[in-house]
Amino acid sequence: MSKAHPPGYQLCCYVYQLLPPPTFSWSPRQRAQEMWNWIYTLESDKFDFIDHMKKQKYQIIVLLNRITSAQKFKKGPW
C-alpha cells in the first residue's frame, strides 16, 4: 500500500520534492529556456549532493582510521 502524496509533489528518494509549476507557454523558444533552466537547477543540486556525499565519505574514513588506531593501543584485561 502506498501513501498518497500531496498535490504538486512527487516522491523521490523517500523525500517529497516540489514539482515545477506547469507551464503554458506555447513558444518553442520559451519552452526550451524553461527546460534549460530546470536542467541547470537539477545539475546544480546534483553537484551539491555529490559534494556533500564526498565530504561524508571522507569523514567516515577518518573516523574509521581513528577507531582502528585507537584499538591497536587498547590495553587487554591482563
N, CA, C and O atoms as a Tripos MOL2 file, in Angstrom:
@<TRIPOS>MOLECULE
protein
  312   311    78     0     0
PROTEIN
NO_CHARGES

@<TRIPOS>ATOM
      1 N           0.8370   -1.1860    0.0000 N.3       1 MET1
      2 CA          0.0000    0.0000    0.0000 C.3       1 MET1
      3 C           0.8800    1.2470    0.0000 C.2       1 MET1
      4 O           1.7650    1.4000    0.8420 O.2       1 MET1
      5 N           0.6310    2.0960   -0.9200 N.am      2 SER2
      6 CA          1.4060    3.3290   -0.9720 C.3       2 SER2
      7 C           0.5510    4.4840   -0.4770 C.2       2 SER2
      8 O          -0.6610    4.5320   -0.6880 O.2       2 SER2
      9 N           1.2210    5.4050    0.1840 N.am      3 LYS3
     10 CA          0.5230    6.5880    0.6790 C.3       3 LYS3
     11 C           0.3060    7.5700   -0.4620 C.2       3 LYS3
     12 O           1.1020    7.6390   -1.3980 O.2       3 LYS3
     13 N          -0.7560    8.3080   -0.3760 N.am      4 ALA4
     14 CA         -0.9900    9.3640   -1.3620 C.3       4 ALA4
     15 C          -0.1040   10.5510   -1.0180 C.2       4 ALA4
     16 O          -0.0120   10.9460    0.1440 O.2       4 ALA4
     17 N           0.5320   11.1050   -1.9980 N.am      5 HIS5
     18 CA          1.4000   12.2530   -1.7590 C.3       5 HIS5
     19 C           0.6150   13.5380   -1.9790 C.2       5 HIS5
     20 O          -0.3950   13.5510   -2.6830 O.2       5 HIS5
     21 N           1.0940   14.6210   -1.3680 N.am      6 PRO6
     22 CA          0.3950   15.9050   -1.5110 C.3       6 PRO6
     23 C           0.3540   16.3430   -2.9730 C.2       6 PRO6
     24 O           1.2610   16.0270   -3.7430 O.2       6 PRO6
     25 N          -0.6850   17.0640   -3.3530 N.am      7 PRO7
     26 CA         -0.7580   17.5250   -4.7510 C.3       7 PRO7
     27 C           0.3880   18.4820   -5.0660 C.2       7 PRO7
     28 O           0.7310   19.3470   -4.2600 O.2       7 PRO7
     29 N           0.9630   18.3170   -6.2290 N.am      8 GLY8
     30 CA          2.0840   19.1680   -6.6410 C.3       8 GLY8
     31 C           3.4230   18.6350   -6.1780 C.2       8 GLY8
     32 O           4.4520   19.2630   -6.4260 O.2       8 GLY8
     33 N           3.4370   17.4670   -5.4970 N.am      9 TYR9
     34 CA          4.6750   16.8890   -5.0070 C.3       9 TYR9
     35 C           4.8350   15.4960   -5.5920 C.2       9 TYR9
     36 O           3.8590   14.8480   -5.9700 O.2       9 TYR9
     37 N           6.0710   15.0520   -5.6600 N.am     10 GLN10
     38 CA          6.3330   13.6790   -6.0600 C.3      10 GLN10
     39 C           7.3140   13.0660   -5.0790 C.2      10 GLN10
     40 O           8.0980   13.7780   -4.4520 O.2      10 GLN10
     41 N           7.2730   11.7590   -4.9440 N.am     11 LEU11
     42 CA          8.1800   11.0600   -4.0390 C.3      11 LEU11
     43 C           9.4390   10.7050   -4.8070 C.2      11 LEU11
     44 O           9.3850   10.0080   -5.8200 O.2      11 LEU11
     45 N          10.5700   11.1850   -4.3220 N.am     12 CYS12
     46 CA         11.8450   10.8950   -4.9520 C.3      12 CYS12
     47 C          12.8620   10.6340   -3.8550 C.2      12 CYS12
     48 O          13.1360   11.5120   -3.0370 O.2      12 CYS12
     49 N          13.4180    9.4400   -3.8340 N.am     13 CYS13
     50 CA         14.4300    9.0650   -2.8390 C.3      13 CYS13
     51 C          13.8920    9.2720   -1.4260 C.2      13 CYS13
     52 O          14.5980    9.7890   -0.5610 O.2      13 CYS13
     53 N          12.6530    8.8710   -1.1910 N.am     14 TYR14
     54 CA         11.9980    8.9330    0.1140 C.3      14 TYR14
     55 C          11.8060   10.3540    0.6310 C.2      14 TYR14
     56 O          11.5840   10.5560    1.8250 O.2      14 TYR14
     57 N          11.8890   11.3350   -0.2550 N.am     15 VAL15
     58 CA         11.6900   12.7330    0.1140 C.3      15 VAL15
     59 C          10.7100   13.3350   -0.8850 C.2      15 VAL15
     60 O          10.8220   13.1120   -2.0900 O.2      15 VAL15
     61 N           9.7630   14.0910   -0.3790 N.am     16 TYR16
     62 CA          8.8220   14.7570   -1.2700 C.3      16 TYR16
     63 C           9.4620   16.0200   -1.8280 C.2      16 TYR16
     64 O           9.9430   16.8730   -1.0810 O.2      16 TYR16
     65 N           9.4610   16.1230   -3.1300 N.am     17 GLN17
     66 CA         10.0310   17.2890   -3.7870 C.3      17 GLN17
     67 C           8.9120   18.0280   -4.5150 C.2      17 GLN17
     68 O           8.0080   17.4220   -5.0900 O.2      17 GLN17
     69 N           9.0000   19.3260   -4.4730 N.am     18 LEU18
     70 CA          8.0130   20.1520   -5.1630 C.3      18 LEU18
     71 C           8.2780   20.0960   -6.6580 C.2      18 LEU18
     72 O           9.3940   20.3410   -7.1150 O.2      18 LEU18
     73 N           7.2390   19.7710   -7.4100 N.am     19 LEU19
     74 CA          7.3610   19.7280   -8.8600 C.3      19 LEU19
     75 C           7.3610   21.1410   -9.4170 C.2      19 LEU19
     76 O           6.7920   22.0480   -8.8110 O.2      19 LEU19
     77 N           7.9950   21.3330  -10.5650 N.am     20 PRO20
     78 CA          7.9590   22.6700  -11.1680 C.3      20 PRO20
     79 C           6.5370   23.0100  -11.5750 C.2      20 PRO20
     80 O           5.7660   22.1190  -11.9310 O.2      20 PRO20
     81 N           6.1800   24.2770  -11.5300 N.am     21 PRO21
     82 CA          4.8170   24.6530  -11.9100 C.3      21 PRO21
     83 C           4.5780   24.3370  -13.3780 C.2      21 PRO21
     84 O           5.4880   24.4550  -14.1980 O.2      21 PRO21
     85 N           3.3640   23.9390  -13.7080 N.am     22 PRO22
     86 CA          3.0930   23.6550  -15.1200 C.3      22 PRO22
     87 C           3.2230   24.9240  -15.9450 C.2      22 PRO22
     88 O           2.8310   26.0070  -15.5110 O.2      22 PRO22
     89 N           3.7660   24.7780  -17.1130 N.am     23 THR23
     90 CA          3.9710   25.9420  -17.9790 C.3      23 THR23
     91 C           2.9960   25.8650  -19.1440 C.2      23 THR23
     92 O           2.6970   24.7850  -19.6540 O.2      23 THR23
     93 N           2.5180   27.0020  -19.5450 N.am     24 PHE24
     94 CA          1.5680   27.0680  -20.6320 C.3      24 PHE24
     95 C           2.0910   27.9540  -21.7610 C.2      24 PHE24
     96 O           1.3110   28.4700  -22.5610 O.2      24 PHE24
     97 N           3.3970   28.1290  -21.8240 N.am     25 SER25
     98 CA          3.9500   28.9260  -22.9120 C.3      25 SER25
     99 C           4.0170   28.0430  -24.1560 C.2      25 SER25
    100 O           4.5240   26.9220  -24.1180 O.2      25 SER25
    101 N           3.5000   28.5690  -25.2420 N.am     26 TRP26
    102 CA          3.4500   27.7780  -26.4520 C.3      26 TRP26
    103 C           4.6240   28.0760  -27.3670 C.2      26 TRP26
    104 O           4.7960   27.3990  -28.3820 O.2      26 TRP26
    105 N           5.4240   29.0570  -27.0390 N.am     27 SER27
    106 CA          6.5760   29.3810  -27.8660 C.3      27 SER27
    107 C           7.6700   28.3380  -27.6390 C.2      27 SER27
    108 O           8.0400   28.0830  -26.4930 O.2      27 SER27
    109 N           8.1860   27.7390  -28.6900 N.am     28 PRO28
    110 CA          9.2460   26.7420  -28.5180 C.3      28 PRO28
    111 C          10.4910   27.3280  -27.8620 C.2      28 PRO28
    112 O          11.1800   26.6440  -27.1050 O.2      28 PRO28
    113 N          10.7770   28.5880  -28.1500 N.am     29 ARG29
    114 CA         11.9530   29.2220  -27.5420 C.3      29 ARG29
    115 C          11.7700   29.3770  -26.0350 C.2      29 ARG29
    116 O          12.6930   29.1130  -25.2640 O.2      29 ARG29
    117 N          10.5690   29.8080  -25.6120 N.am     30 GLN30
    118 CA         10.3090   29.9560  -24.1760 C.3      30 GLN30
    119 C          10.3230   28.5930  -23.4900 C.2      30 GLN30
    120 O          10.8610   28.4560  -22.3910 O.2      30 GLN30
    121 N           9.7370   27.5920  -24.1320 N.am     31 ARG31
    122 CA          9.7170   26.2480  -23.5620 C.3      31 ARG31
    123 C          11.1370   25.7090  -23.4270 C.2      31 ARG31
    124 O          11.4710   25.0920  -22.4150 O.2      31 ARG31
    125 N          11.9680   25.9340  -24.4300 N.am     32 ALA32
    126 CA         13.3590   25.4840  -24.3760 C.3      32 ALA32
    127 C          14.1090   26.1900  -23.2460 C.2      32 ALA32
    128 O          14.9130   25.5680  -22.5520 O.2      32 ALA32
    129 N          13.8480   27.4880  -23.0600 N.am     33 GLN33
    130 CA         14.5010   28.2290  -21.9820 C.3      33 GLN33
    131 C          14.0770   27.6970  -20.6230 C.2      33 GLN33
    132 O          14.9070   27.5620  -19.7250 O.2      33 GLN33
    133 N          12.7800   27.3910  -20.4610 N.am     34 GLU34
    134 CA         12.2910   26.8400  -19.1970 C.3      34 GLU34
    135 C          12.9230   25.4820  -18.9150 C.2      34 GLU34
    136 O          13.3210   25.1930  -17.7870 O.2      34 GLU34
    137 N          13.0090   24.6610  -19.9450 N.am     35 MET35
    138 CA         13.6150   23.3440  -19.7660 C.3      35 MET35
    139 C          15.0980   23.4670  -19.4240 C.2      35 MET35
    140 O          15.6020   22.7300  -18.5760 O.2      35 MET35
    141 N          15.7970   24.3920  -20.0770 N.am     36 TRP36
    142 CA         17.2140   24.5950  -19.7860 C.3      36 TRP36
    143 C          17.3980   25.0650  -18.3430 C.2      36 TRP36
    144 O          18.2990   24.5970  -17.6460 O.2      36 TRP36
    145 N          16.5430   25.9900  -17.8950 N.am     37 ASN37
    146 CA         16.6350   26.4630  -16.5100 C.3      37 ASN37
    147 C          16.3900   25.3200  -15.5310 C.2      37 ASN37
    148 O          17.0740   25.2160  -14.5130 O.2      37 ASN37
    149 N          15.4230   24.4690  -15.8340 N.am     38 TRP38
    150 CA         15.1150   23.3420  -14.9570 C.3      38 TRP38
    151 C          16.2830   22.3590  -14.9180 C.2      38 TRP38
    152 O          16.6410   21.8740  -13.8450 O.2      38 TRP38
    153 N          16.8810   22.0600  -16.0710 N.am     39 ILE39
    154 CA         18.0380   21.1620  -16.1200 C.3      39 ILE39
    155 C          19.2140   21.7720  -15.3750 C.2      39 ILE39
    156 O          19.9300   21.0640  -14.6670 O.2      39 ILE39
    157 N          19.4240   23.0740  -15.5220 N.am     40 TYR40
    158 CA         20.5140   23.7570  -14.8250 C.3      40 TYR40
    159 C          20.3340   23.6350  -13.3120 C.2      40 TYR40
    160 O          21.2990   23.3850  -12.5900 O.2      40 TYR40
    161 N          19.1050   23.8120  -12.8340 N.am     41 THR41
    162 CA         18.8240   23.6940  -11.4060 C.3      41 THR41
    163 C          19.0790   22.2740  -10.9160 C.2      41 THR41
    164 O          19.6760   22.0790   -9.8570 O.2      41 THR41
    165 N          18.6330   21.2910  -11.6760 N.am     42 LEU42
    166 CA         18.8470   19.8970  -11.2870 C.3      42 LEU42
    167 C          20.3350   19.5430  -11.2560 C.2      42 LEU42
    168 O          20.7890   18.8480  -10.3470 O.2      42 LEU42
    169 N          21.0830   20.0130  -12.2340 N.am     43 GLU43
    170 CA         22.5230   19.7340  -12.2620 C.3      43 GLU43
    171 C          23.2410   20.3960  -11.0900 C.2      43 GLU43
    172 O          24.1580   19.8060  -10.5180 O.2      43 GLU43
    173 N          22.8410   21.6050  -10.7290 N.am     44 SER44
    174 CA         23.4920   22.2700   -9.5930 C.3      44 SER44
    175 C          23.1530   21.5520   -8.2920 C.2      44 SER44
    176 O          24.0090   21.4240   -7.4160 O.2      44 SER44
    177 N          21.9060   21.0800   -8.1550 N.am     45 ASP45
    178 CA         21.5420   20.2980   -6.9680 C.3      45 ASP45
    179 C          22.3380   18.9940   -6.9150 C.2      45 ASP45
    180 O          22.8180   18.5890   -5.8560 O.2      45 ASP45
    181 N          22.4680   18.3480   -8.0620 N.am     46 LYS46
    182 CA         23.2380   17.0990   -8.1200 C.3      46 LYS46
    183 C          24.6830   17.3390   -7.6900 C.2      46 LYS46
    184 O          25.2450   16.5460   -6.9360 O.2      46 LYS46
    185 N          25.2870   18.4330   -8.1660 N.am     47 PHE47
    186 CA         26.6570   18.7600   -7.7880 C.3      47 PHE47
    187 C          26.7710   18.9620   -6.2770 C.2      47 PHE47
    188 O          27.7110   18.4740   -5.6480 O.2      47 PHE47
    189 N          25.8060   19.6860   -5.6970 N.am     48 ASP48
    190 CA         25.8320   19.9310   -4.2570 C.3      48 ASP48
    191 C          25.7100   18.6270   -3.4700 C.2      48 ASP48
    192 O          26.4110   18.4280   -2.4790 O.2      48 ASP48
    193 N          24.8170   17.7390   -3.9150 N.am     49 PHE49
    194 CA         24.6370   16.4690   -3.2150 C.3      49 PHE49
    195 C          25.8680   15.5760   -3.3370 C.2      49 PHE49
    196 O          26.2370   14.9010   -2.3750 O.2      49 PHE49
    197 N          26.5060   15.5630   -4.5010 N.am     50 ILE50
    198 CA         27.7150   14.7530   -4.6850 C.3      50 ILE50
    199 C          28.8360   15.2950   -3.8100 C.2      50 ILE50
    200 O          29.5730   14.5190   -3.2020 O.2      50 ILE50
    201 N          28.9740   16.6100   -3.7380 N.am     51 ASP51
    202 CA         29.9930   17.2210   -2.8900 C.3      51 ASP51
    203 C          29.7520   16.8790   -1.4190 C.2      51 ASP51
    204 O          30.6910   16.5710   -0.6850 O.2      51 ASP51
    205 N          28.4980   16.9370   -0.9990 N.am     52 HIS52
    206 CA         28.1470   16.5970    0.3820 C.3      52 HIS52
    207 C          28.4600   15.1250    0.6600 C.2      52 HIS52
    208 O          28.9630   14.7900    1.7330 O.2      52 HIS52
    209 N          28.1660   14.2540   -0.2960 N.am     53 MET53
    210 CA         28.4350   12.8340   -0.1250 C.3      53 MET53
    211 C          29.9340   12.5660   -0.0290 C.2      53 MET53
    212 O          30.3560   11.7190    0.7580 O.2      53 MET53
    213 N          30.7450   13.2740   -0.8170 N.am     54 LYS54
    214 CA         32.1990   13.1110   -0.7610 C.3      54 LYS54
    215 C          32.7300   13.5130    0.6110 C.2      54 LYS54
    216 O          33.5980   12.8400    1.1680 O.2      54 LYS54
    217 N          32.2070   14.6110    1.1550 N.am     55 LYS55
    218 CA         32.6410   15.0460    2.4840 C.3      55 LYS55
    219 C          32.2570   14.0330    3.5480 C.2      55 LYS55
    220 O          33.0460   13.7590    4.4520 O.2      55 LYS55
    221 N          31.0570   13.4720    3.4530 N.am     56 GLN56
    222 CA         30.6260   12.4650    4.4220 C.3      56 GLN56
    223 C          31.4800   11.2130    4.3090 C.2      56 GLN56
    224 O          31.8490   10.6200    5.3220 O.2      56 GLN56
    225 N          31.7980   10.8080    3.0910 N.am     57 LYS57
    226 CA         32.6370    9.6300    2.8960 C.3      57 LYS57
    227 C          34.0200    9.8530    3.5030 C.2      57 LYS57
    228 O          34.5720    8.9520    4.1350 O.2      57 LYS57
    229 N          34.5770   11.0360    3.3160 N.am     58 TYR58
    230 CA         35.8760   11.3570    3.9040 C.3      58 TYR58
    231 C          35.8040   11.3050    5.4300 C.2      58 TYR58
    232 O          36.7030   10.7660    6.0750 O.2      58 TYR58
    233 N          34.7430   11.8600    6.0060 N.am     59 GLN59
    234 CA         34.6020   11.8500    7.4640 C.3      59 GLN59
    235 C          34.4810   10.4280    7.9960 C.2      59 GLN59
    236 O          35.0190   10.1190    9.0590 O.2      59 GLN59
    237 N          33.7850    9.5630    7.2750 N.am     60 ILE60
    238 CA         33.6640    8.1730    7.7070 C.3      60 ILE60
    239 C          35.0170    7.4830    7.6740 C.2      60 ILE60
    240 O          35.3540    6.7380    8.5950 O.2      60 ILE60
    241 N          35.7940    7.7180    6.6310 N.am     61 ILE61
    242 CA         37.1180    7.1050    6.5290 C.3      61 ILE61
    243 C          38.0140    7.5910    7.6570 C.2      61 ILE61
    244 O          38.7420    6.7990    8.2540 O.2      61 ILE61
    245 N          37.9680    8.8870    7.9550 N.am     62 VAL62
    246 CA         38.7910    9.4360    9.0450 C.3      62 VAL62
    247 C          38.3900    8.8210   10.3840 C.2      62 VAL62
    248 O          39.2520    8.4380   11.1760 O.2      62 VAL62
    249 N          37.0890    8.7260   10.6360 N.am     63 LEU63
    250 CA         36.6340    8.1290   11.8920 C.3      63 LEU63
    251 C          36.9970    6.6540   11.9790 C.2      63 LEU63
    252 O          37.3750    6.1760   13.0490 O.2      63 LEU63
    253 N          36.8910    5.9330   10.8870 N.am     64 LEU64
    254 CA         37.2590    4.5250   10.8810 C.3      64 LEU64
    255 C          38.7380    4.3500   11.1660 C.2      64 LEU64
    256 O          39.1180    3.4530   11.9190 O.2      64 LEU64
    257 N          39.5830    5.1930   10.5770 N.am     65 ASN65
    258 CA         41.0170    5.1370   10.8500 C.3      65 ASN65
    259 C          41.3120    5.4790   12.3040 C.2      65 ASN65
    260 O          42.1910    4.8750   12.9190 O.2      65 ASN65
    261 N          40.5870    6.4400   12.8530 N.am     66 ARG66
    262 CA         40.7750    6.8030   14.2480 C.3      66 ARG66
    263 C          40.4020    5.6460   15.1810 C.2      66 ARG66
    264 O          41.0850    5.3930   16.1730 O.2      66 ARG66
    265 N          39.3170    4.9540   14.8530 N.am     67 ILE67
    266 CA         38.8780    3.8230   15.6780 C.3      67 ILE67
    267 C          39.8820    2.6810   15.5990 C.2      67 ILE67
    268 O          40.2300    2.0970   16.6250 O.2      67 ILE67
    269 N          40.3460    2.3580   14.4100 N.am     68 THR68
    270 CA         41.2950    1.2470   14.2750 C.3      68 THR68
    271 C          42.6160    1.5720   14.9580 C.2      68 THR68
    272 O          43.2280    0.6910   15.5610 O.2      68 THR68
    273 N          43.0620    2.8120   14.8740 N.am     69 SER69
    274 CA         44.3210    3.1490   15.5440 C.3      69 SER69
    275 C          44.1410    3.1610   17.0550 C.2      69 SER69
    276 O          45.0800    2.8260   17.7780 O.2      69 SER69
    277 N          42.9820    3.5290   17.5500 N.am     70 ALA70
    278 CA         42.7440    3.5000   18.9950 C.3      70 ALA70
    279 C          42.6600    2.0680   19.5070 C.2      70 ALA70
    280 O          43.0600    1.7950   20.6380 O.2      70 ALA70
    281 N          42.1460    1.1540   18.6930 N.am     71 GLN71
    282 CA         42.0410   -0.2360   19.1220 C.3      71 GLN71
    283 C          43.3880   -0.9300   19.1410 C.2      71 GLN71
    284 O          43.5490   -1.9330   19.8360 O.2      71 GLN71
    285 N          44.3580   -0.4260   18.3960 N.am     72 LYS72
    286 CA         45.6960   -1.0160   18.4090 C.3      72 LYS72
    287 C          46.3540   -0.8360   19.7680 C.2      72 LYS72
    288 O          47.0940   -1.7080   20.2240 O.2      72 LYS72
    289 N          46.0900    0.2810   20.4100 N.am     73 PHE73
    290 CA         46.7400    0.5950   21.6760 C.3      73 PHE73
    291 C          45.8530    0.2750   22.8820 C.2      73 PHE73
    292 O          46.1720    0.6550   24.0090 O.2      73 PHE73
    293 N          44.7660   -0.4070   22.6470 N.am     74 LYS74
    294 CA         43.8530   -0.7600   23.7300 C.3      74 LYS74
    295 C          44.5130   -1.8010   24.6350 C.2      74 LYS74
    296 O          45.0680   -2.7930   24.1630 O.2      74 LYS74
    297 N          44.4420   -1.5580   25.9230 N.am     75 LYS75
    298 CA         45.0480   -2.4780   26.8670 C.3      75 LYS75
    299 C          44.1070   -3.6660   27.0780 C.2      75 LYS75
    300 O          42.8880   -3.5160   27.1670 O.2      75 LYS75
    301 N          44.7020   -4.8220   27.1530 N.am     76 GLY76
    302 CA         43.9220   -6.0420   27.3820 C.3      76 GLY76
    303 C          43.5950   -6.2070   28.8590 C.2      76 GLY76
    304 O          44.0710   -5.4370   29.6930 O.2      76 GLY76
    305 N          42.7770   -7.2160   29.1880 N.am     77 PRO77
    306 CA         42.3850   -7.4290   30.5870 C.3      77 PRO77
    307 C          43.5150   -7.9800   31.4590 C.2      77 PRO77
    308 O          43.3470   -8.0520   32.6760 O.2      77 PRO77
    309 N          44.6560   -8.3710   30.8900 N.am     78 TRP78
    310 CA         45.7520   -8.9170   31.6880 C.3      78 TRP78
    311 C          46.6870   -7.9120   32.0820 C.2      78 TRP78
    312 O          47.6690   -8.2140   32.7610 O.2      78 TRP78
@<TRIPOS>BOND
     1     1     2 1
     2     2     3 1
     3     3     4 2
     4     3     5 am
     5     5     6 1
     6     6     7 1
     7     7     8 2
     8     7     9 am
     9     9    10 1
    10    10    11 1
    11    11    12 2
    12    11    13 am
    13    13    14 1
    14    14    15 1
    15    15    16 2
    16    15    17 am
    17    17    18 1
    18    18    19 1
    19    19    20 2
    20    19    21 am
    21    21    22 1
    22    22    23 1
    23    23    24 2
    24    23    25 am
    25    25    26 1
    26    26    27 1
    27    27    28 2
    28    27    29 am
    29    29    30 1
    30    30    31 1
    31    31    32 2
    32    31    33 am
    33    33    34 1
    34    34    35 1
    35    35    36 2
    36    35    37 am
    37    37    38 1
    38    38    39 1
    39    39    40 2
    40    39    41 am
    41    41    42 1
    42    42    43 1
    43    43    44 2
    44    43    45 am
    45    45    46 1
    46    46    47 1
    47    47    48 2
    48    47    49 am
    49    49    50 1
    50    50    51 1
    51    51    52 2
    52    51    53 am
    53    53    54 1
    54    54    55 1
    55    55    56 2
    56    55    57 am
    57    57    58 1
    58    58    59 1
    59    59    60 2
    60    59    61 am
    61    61    62 1
    62    62    63 1
    63    63    64 2
    64    63    65 am
    65    65    66 1
    66    66    67 1
    67    67    68 2
    68    67    69 am
    69    69    70 1
    70    70    71 1
    71    71    72 2
    72    71    73 am
    73    73    74 1
    74    74    75 1
    75    75    76 2
    76    75    77 am
    77    77    78 1
    78    78    79 1
    79    79    80 2
    80    79    81 am
    81    81    82 1
    82    82    83 1
    83    83    84 2
    84    83    85 am
    85    85    86 1
    86    86    87 1
    87    87    88 2
    88    87    89 am
    89    89    90 1
    90    90    91 1
    91    91    92 2
    92    91    93 am
    93    93    94 1
    94    94    95 1
    95    95    96 2
    96    95    97 am
    97    97    98 1
    98    98    99 1
    99    99   100 2
   100    99   101 am
   101   101   102 1
   102   102   103 1
   103   103   104 2
   104   103   105 am
   105   105   106 1
   106   106   107 1
   107   107   108 2
   108   107   109 am
   109   109   110 1
   110   110   111 1
   111   111   112 2
   112   111   113 am
   113   113   114 1
   114   114   115 1
   115   115   116 2
   116   115   117 am
   117   117   118 1
   118   118   119 1
   119   119   120 2
   120   119   121 am
   121   121   122 1
   122   122   123 1
   123   123   124 2
   124   123   125 am
   125   125   126 1
   126   126   127 1
   127   127   128 2
   128   127   129 am
   129   129   130 1
   130   130   131 1
   131   131   132 2
   132   131   133 am
   133   133   134 1
   134   134   135 1
   135   135   136 2
   136   135   137 am
   137   137   138 1
   138   138   139 1
   139   139   140 2
   140   139   141 am
   141   141   142 1
   142   142   143 1
   143   143   144 2
   144   143   145 am
   145   145   146 1
   146   146   147 1
   147   147   148 2
   148   147   149 am
   149   149   150 1
   150   150   151 1
   151   151   152 2
   152   151   153 am
   153   153   154 1
   154   154   155 1
   155   155   156 2
   156   155   157 am
   157   157   158 1
   158   158   159 1
   159   159   160 2
   160   159   161 am
   161   161   162 1
   162   162   163 1
   163   163   164 2
   164   163   165 am
   165   165   166 1
   166   166   167 1
   167   167   168 2
   168   167   169 am
   169   169   170 1
   170   170   171 1
   171   171   172 2
   172   171   173 am
   173   173   174 1
   174   174   175 1
   175   175   176 2
   176   175   177 am
   177   177   178 1
   178   178   179 1
   179   179   180 2
   180   179   181 am
   181   181   182 1
   182   182   183 1
   183   183   184 2
   184   183   185 am
   185   185   186 1
   186   186   187 1
   187   187   188 2
   188   187   189 am
   189   189   190 1
   190   190   191 1
   191   191   192 2
   192   191   193 am
   193   193   194 1
   194   194   195 1
   195   195   196 2
   196   195   197 am
   197   197   198 1
   198   198   199 1
   199   199   200 2
   200   199   201 am
   201   201   202 1
   202   202   203 1
   203   203   204 2
   204   203   205 am
   205   205   206 1
   206   206   207 1
   207   207   208 2
   208   207   209 am
   209   209   210 1
   210   210   211 1
   211   211   212 2
   212   211   213 am
   213   213   214 1
   214   214   215 1
   215   215   216 2
   216   215   217 am
   217   217   218 1
   218   218   219 1
   219   219   220 2
   220   219   221 am
   221   221   222 1
   222   222   223 1
   223   223   224 2
   224   223   225 am
   225   225   226 1
   226   226   227 1
   227   227   228 2
   228   227   229 am
   229   229   230 1
   230   230   231 1
   231   231   232 2
   232   231   233 am
   233   233   234 1
   234   234   235 1
   235   235   236 2
   236   235   237 am
   237   237   238 1
   238   238   239 1
   239   239   240 2
   240   239   241 am
   241   241   242 1
   242   242   243 1
   243   243   244 2
   244   243   245 am
   245   245   246 1
   246   246   247 1
   247   247   248 2
   248   247   249 am
   249   249   250 1
   250   250   251 1
   251   251   252 2
   252   251   253 am
   253   253   254 1
   254   254   255 1
   255   255   256 2
   256   255   257 am
   257   257   258 1
   258   258   259 1
   259   259   260 2
   260   259   261 am
   261   261   262 1
   262   262   263 1
   263   263   264 2
   264   263   265 am
   265   265   266 1
   266   266   267 1
   267   267   268 2
   268   267   269 am
   269   269   270 1
   270   270   271 1
   271   271   272 2
   272   271   273 am
   273   273   274 1
   274   274   275 1
   275   275   276 2
   276   275   277 am
   277   277   278 1
   278   278   279 1
   279   279   280 2
   280   279   281 am
   281   281   282 1
   282   282   283 1
   283   283   284 2
   284   283   285 am
   285   285   286 1
   286   286   287 1
   287   287   288 2
   288   287   289 am
   289   289   290 1
   290   290   291 1
   291   291   292 2
   292   291   293 am
   293   293   294 1
   294   294   295 1
   295   295   296 2
   296   295   297 am
   297   297   298 1
   298   298   299 1
   299   299   300 2
   300   299   301 am
   301   301   302 1
   302   302   303 1
   303   303   304 2
   304   303   305 am
   305   305   306 1
   306   306   307 1
   307   307   308 2
   308   307   309 am
   309   309   310 1
   310   310   311 1
   311   311   312 2
@<TRIPOS>SUBSTRUCTURE
     1 MET1         2 RESIDUE 1 A MET
     2 SER2         6 RESIDUE 1 A SER
     3 LYS3        10 RESIDUE 1 A LYS
     4 ALA4        14 RESIDUE 1 A ALA
     5 HIS5        18 RESIDUE 1 A HIS
     6 PRO6        22 RESIDUE 1 A PRO
     7 PRO7        26 RESIDUE 1 A PRO
     8 GLY8        30 RESIDUE 1 A GLY
     9 TYR9        34 RESIDUE 1 A TYR
    10 GLN10       38 RESIDUE 1 A GLN
    11 LEU11       42 RESIDUE 1 A LEU
    12 CYS12       46 RESIDUE 1 A CYS
    13 CYS13       50 RESIDUE 1 A CYS
    14 TYR14       54 RESIDUE 1 A TYR
    15 VAL15       58 RESIDUE 1 A VAL
    16 TYR16       62 RESIDUE 1 A TYR
    17 GLN17       66 RESIDUE 1 A GLN
    18 LEU18       70 RESIDUE 1 A LEU
    19 LEU19       74 RESIDUE 1 A LEU
    20 PRO20       78 RESIDUE 1 A PRO
    21 PRO21       82 RESIDUE 1 A PRO
    22 PRO22       86 RESIDUE 1 A PRO
    23 THR23       90 RESIDUE 1 A THR
    24 PHE24       94 RESIDUE 1 A PHE
    25 SER25       98 RESIDUE 1 A SER
    26 TRP26      102 RESIDUE 1 A TRP
    27 SER27      106 RESIDUE 1 A SER
    28 PRO28      110 RESIDUE 1 A PRO
    29 ARG29      114 RESIDUE 1 A ARG
    30 GLN30      118 RESIDUE 1 A GLN
    31 ARG31      122 RESIDUE 1 A ARG
    32 ALA32      126 RESIDUE 1 A ALA
    33 GLN33      130 RESIDUE 1 A GLN
    34 GLU34      134 RESIDUE 1 A GLU
    35 MET35      138 RESIDUE 1 A MET
    36 TRP36      142 RESIDUE 1 A TRP
    37 ASN37      146 RESIDUE 1 A ASN
    38 TRP38      150 RESIDUE 1 A TRP
    39 ILE39      154 RESIDUE 1 A ILE
    40 TYR40      158 RESIDUE 1 A TYR
    41 THR41      162 RESIDUE 1 A THR
    42 LEU42      166 RESIDUE 1 A LEU
    43 GLU43      170 RESIDUE 1 A GLU
    44 SER44      174 RESIDUE 1 A SER
    45 ASP45      178 RESIDUE 1 A ASP
    46 LYS46      182 RESIDUE 1 A LYS
    47 PHE47      186 RESIDUE 1 A PHE
    48 ASP48      190 RESIDUE 1 A ASP
    49 PHE49      194 RESIDUE 1 A PHE
    50 ILE50      198 RESIDUE 1 A ILE
    51 ASP51      202 RESIDUE 1 A ASP
    52 HIS52      206 RESIDUE 1 A HIS
    53 MET53      210 RESIDUE 1 A MET
    54 LYS54      214 RESIDUE 1 A LYS
    55 LYS55      218 RESIDUE 1 A LYS
    56 GLN56      222 RESIDUE 1 A GLN
    57 LYS57      226 RESIDUE 1 A LYS
    58 TYR58      230 RESIDUE 1 A TYR
    59 GLN59      234 RESIDUE 1 A GLN
    60 ILE60      238 RESIDUE 1 A ILE
    61 ILE61      242 RESIDUE 1 A ILE
    62 VAL62      246 RESIDUE 1 A VAL
    63 LEU63      250 RESIDUE 1 A LEU
    64 LEU64      254 RESIDUE 1 A LEU
    65 ASN65      258 RESIDUE 1 A ASN
    66 ARG66      262 RESIDUE 1 A ARG
    67 ILE67      266 RESIDUE 1 A ILE
    68 THR68      270 RESIDUE 1 A THR
    69 SER69      274 RESIDUE 1 A SER
    70 ALA70      278 RESIDUE 1 A ALA
    71 GLN71      282 RESIDUE 1 A GLN
    72 LYS72      286 RESIDUE 1 A LYS
    73 PHE73      290 RESIDUE 1 A PHE
    74 LYS74      294 RESIDUE 1 A LYS
    75 LYS75      298 RESIDUE 1 A LYS
    76 GLY76      302 RESIDUE 1 A GLY
    77 PRO77      306 RESIDUE 1 A PRO
    78 TRP78      310 RESIDUE 1 A TRP
